[in-house]
Amino acid sequence: MNTDKLIELAFYTLPALVTGGVAYYLFQSHFADQEGSRKWLLRKENQKQALPLRLQAYERLALLLERINPSKLLIRVAPLSGNKLDYQNLLIHTIEQEFEHNITQQIYVSDECWTMIATAKSTIIQNIRKVAASPEVDDANQLRETILNQLLEVQSASSIALSYLKEEVKEFL
């Protein structure tokens, strides 16, 4: 008789357990889906707010690259004296100031893009130093002339970095 009661109890309990298990599974999947939807909506909202900041950062970095482009830099920054080393230091100081002013923009761009920008800055500075160290360059005006003549032969590092920057903007727009 006890086994009959246990079997009867099992017949009532087993469907209740199966129904409870199915309900638990459905609620878990529903809550997981809702959590995923909330995260997606939050990410979408953050992207709406971050897009203008990112675009502004790309604009500022494009302006930086234009301002440190030797052809524009040499026209904008005139020598204060005829000494080529003073002019070299003035140019390098101007480039460093521009770079430091925009250094926080790196958080909005990819690491590769930032590396391209930093490399462009370093290459331009290195080129200015190399030309200034040349024995053929006697004064600040010759330094300007020599650097501008080199730009006619080779594309500047800032132009290459600017092209990379433009390509990166096209990728995420």
Secondary structure, 3 states (H helix, E strand, C coil): CHHHHHHHHHHHHHHHHHHHHHHHHHHHHHHHHHHHHHHHHHHHHHHHHHHHHHHHHHHHHHHHHHHHCHHHHHHHCCCCCCCHHHHHHHHHHHHHHHHHHCHHHHHHCCHHHHHHHHHHHHHHHHHHHHHHHCCCCCCHHHHHHHHHHHHHHCCCHHHHHHHHHHHHHHHHC
